[in-house]
Amino acid sequence: MSSRFQNVYLFHGRGEAPGNPLTLEEMLWARFPRVNYIRPLLRHIDPTVTAKDSFKSASHKTFMIEPKSLIIGFGMGGLIAAALQERFPLHELSVFAISSPTHMTTLTLTKRIEDRRVAVYSHLDKVTESATAGWPDLTNQAYDVSWMMSATHRKYSVAAVVSAFMVNEYIALAVKNVFGDDDAD
């Protein structure tokens, strides 16, 4: 099967280098070698930069993001990606947010987007617990899964579910197959 997306952007988390999403990119490339993978440097590589400032900077660069692309965001990168999706609806961007908040002090998601937005997070993560609770109100594909607490398990599971989303926008069955009934909430 081939990917629905020609371009996949990987947004790093706060204080992380753009190379951090490289492992996921390598796993996806093994399955979808014809896709263009882009890991841009975002302003929140500096942990003192606010979400709003990073979003403003990314907004000015959005013209460089190809329409109908997938943006995979880690942590704050997922919030920025979803905010771009809300701000630029004509781009028809799809977002896959991994352990990402729905709000930070200076930036809050407000629009529910069906099908083209996926969020995977764990309520067991005490760092992001309250900030991820809003995902079910913002997408029909919000998955609260306990395995997100295990870095090793998370790497392979996320790759499997992102791969499923790259082929088909409805991933509930893939989530169930990868995580089981107990974790596919």
LINCOR-V444854 format. One record per backbone hydrogen bond with DSSP energy under -0.5 kcal/mol. NH is the residue of the N-H (numbers start at 1). CO is the residue of the C=O. If there is no record, write none. Layout:
[[NH,CO] [NH,CO]]
This chain:
[[4,166] [8,36] [9,70] [10,38] [11,9] [11,72] [12,10] [15,44] [16,13] [20,17] [21,18] [22,19] [23,20] [25,21] [26,22] [27,23] [28,24] [29,25] [30,26] [31,27] [31,28] [32,28] [35,32] [36,6] [37,35] [38,8] [40,38] [42,40] [45,42] [46,43] [47,45] [49,46] [54,50] [55,51] [56,52] [57,53] [58,54] [59,55] [60,56] [61,57] [61,58] [62,58] [62,59] [64,61] [65,62] [66,64] [68,91] [69,66] [70,7] [71,94] [72,9] [72,70] [73,71] [73,96] [74,11] [75,98] [77,74] [78,75] [79,75] [80,76] [81,77] [82,78] [83,79] [84,80] [85,81] [86,82] [87,83] [88,84] [89,86] [91,88] [92,89] [94,69] [95,116] [96,71] [97,118] [98,73] [99,97] [99,120] [102,131] [104,107] [107,104] [109,102] [113,138] [114,112] [116,114] [118,95] [119,141] [120,97] [121,143] [125,122] [126,124] [129,125] [132,128] [132,129] [133,129] [135,132] [137,134] [138,134] [138,135] [139,135] [143,119] [143,141] [144,142] [145,121] [145,143] [148,145] [149,146] [150,147] [151,149] [154,150] [155,151] [156,152] [157,153] [158,154] [159,155] [160,156] [161,157] [162,158] [163,159] [164,160] [165,161] [166,162] [167,163] [167,164] [168,164] [171,169] [175,171] [176,172] [177,173] [178,174] [179,175] [180,176] [184,180] [184,181] [185,144] [185,183]]
